[in-house]
């Protein structure tokens, strides 16, 4: 008996260890949707499939961009469509529902949360006032609610298609969403359908319509409908007359206390929304839907694995970073209300100015087939609407913060040899941006100030965002030259490789600030440098302000979109020349002067970790043969600005831009988007393995890395010495292993063979 008992005991231990090992392999458990939810991160905290069209979560008033705000803020309801990490005015917040008890006599059913539980694919809360528990998970186009009411209370539900985020009392307020219409109909005792039509929001877009079909697993016992401030008994439908509509339902007090609700969403029709339910969730098993969602994420997250000794904090930061990167853009293939074809359709590019630097390249590494779909969707938008998207939401182009940065995305796909893309058509789309002024609203698409740019070689002061537009257009022209050369269009290449130098036309070589010489500075159309800049609209008084490389004009002198540099200053943007860093170094006075310039930039806190144009800047030491200084800066930035808390992101996540920057650097890689290589830095993780879609693996391994040994002494690629602080994409996708031997002091590694030049 004792022997038998011992065997059972050890079998039990073995089974327990096996279960623990299996649990460790479930990488989605390391994702914390709450990282970056407070402060400035603004991430979406509700359940979402990868690139999922439906994103249900609570709306805590009409104000927040992602819907959610921390306790003790009230909850207005739960809507089905949201965005993640965005700045500017809110978008979406459509088709809101809200459980409640009591009489069916008021639309406002605001409640307060007593508790909240959030994890990947799952949200739950219990309300203080009525003890109703709401649980949410989702499929691609269908949200699933499990609502548990207290015993002996009426099980009521509000459905409000008139609700939306960002509502303002001022008609046509800039970046505010505006109500256009809504409709609701109780189809049967278990079905309600309708739609919400809204316009505006962050991209000042045209009207979009979100259709819904809601199905319940309990029959409706009683209802009232609502329109324009009045309730109606025995009227199952309220048609669209440009007034807000809603319905209050009661499932009575009989039967089980749990009510399950499936809400299909469509941008085409109510019947398509119903079909989405039938296709995606033809059952009533909440846990099955959750498990399927978790599995979708697990398959993607497991394409990059970290060494077992990686701390839980680093695992959470890394896998949450991957998760945030793959929430947007949104896959609306089969849900395009604008045209019909067999091409993929993606929306909510929010916006490419933010995401081209690191989000797109990370998706290319994790899920290159998905990136091909995204690129093809962008090209198809050009083919159907005339211009590539820069910012796009609600099925409408809108918001060019700087350049026509879709060019970078297309060039990045080209140099990384992604297959299944018509690159001839891609070049045609790029050239349309570069040659045809958009006319009218130059914030919408294309290149604002293009006529002046082509005539003068720069965008003159007086045209909004002239400074960063000139810099961005120069890089976009380099992207065009890259693709043209690869397609043997040498006439196009010759023209655009010259235009790639246009940033130099705003380089004021004699300007000195904080010990650094040479800055991108304002110049008028006559070629005059501007020290004192007129502001205001007065035709009599002409007040001026002194323009310096550290000034940010908005909101003191000009509007947010009327600045010379968008969301930054000349110190930041004068270092943002990703296609020609060697020339930037030369213009700054050479290697020593450039090092001093970078040191001043970081040490005097001119660097803004939250600003995408500075994403590459910590790596610029590579171009003066000091990659160890890049690694020092990156480690310092991550230590001081990123963590696992709810304020763990230092800026708007911007559709995963901030998160993807972090994930890349934790691996020791960083892309120079639109170019075929990655810069190499000291990883934060001892061993990272990329499972590539071609079936190969690429492993990044460190040896002897400790808290003191943070410098790369030597590197070996597939067993051979590797002396470059950068690696080609081709070398990475061919598989193999890159080994870093670490030491406590800098070495000569990576100091002689500098990154590729223009």
Buried (B, 14 or more C-beta within 10 A) or exposed (E): EEEEEEEEEEEEEEEEEEEEEEEEEBBBBBBBBBBBBBBBBBBBBBBBBBBBBBBBBBBBBBEBBBBBBBEEBBBBBBBBBBBBBBBBBBBBBBBBBBBBBEEBEEBEBBBBBBEBEBBBBBBBBBBEEBBBBBBBBBBBBBBBBBBBBEEEBBBBBBBBBBBBBBBBEEEEBBBBBBBBBBBBBBBEEBBBBBBBBBBBBBBBBEBBBBBBBBBBBBEBBEBBBBBEEEBBEEBBBBEBEEBBBBBBBBBEBEEEBBBBBBBBBBBBBBEBBBBBBEEBBEEEEBEEBBEBBBEBBBEBBBBBBBBEEBEEEBBBBBBBBBBBBBBBBBBBBBBBBEEEEEBBBBBBBBBBBBBBBBBBBBBBBBBBEBBBBBBBBBBBBBBEBBBBBBBBBBBBBBBBBBBBBBBBBBBBBBBBEBEEBBBEBBBEBBBBBBEEBBEEEBBBBBBBBBEBBBEBBBBBBBBBBBBBBBBBBBBBBBBBBBBBBBBEBEEBBEBBBEBBBBBBBBBBEEBEBEEBBBBBBBBBBEEEBBEEBBBEEEEEEEEEBEBBBEBBBBEEBBEBEBBBBBBBBBBBBBBBBBBBBBBBBBBBBEBEBBBBBBBBBBEEEBBBBBBBBBBBBBBBBBBBBBBBBBBBBBBEBBEEBBBBBBEBBBBBBBBBBBBBBBBBBBBBBBBBBBBBBBBBBBBBBBBBBBBBBEEEBBBBBBBEBEEEBBBBBBBBBEEEEBEBBBBBBEBBBEBBBBBBBBBEEBBEBBBEEBBEEB
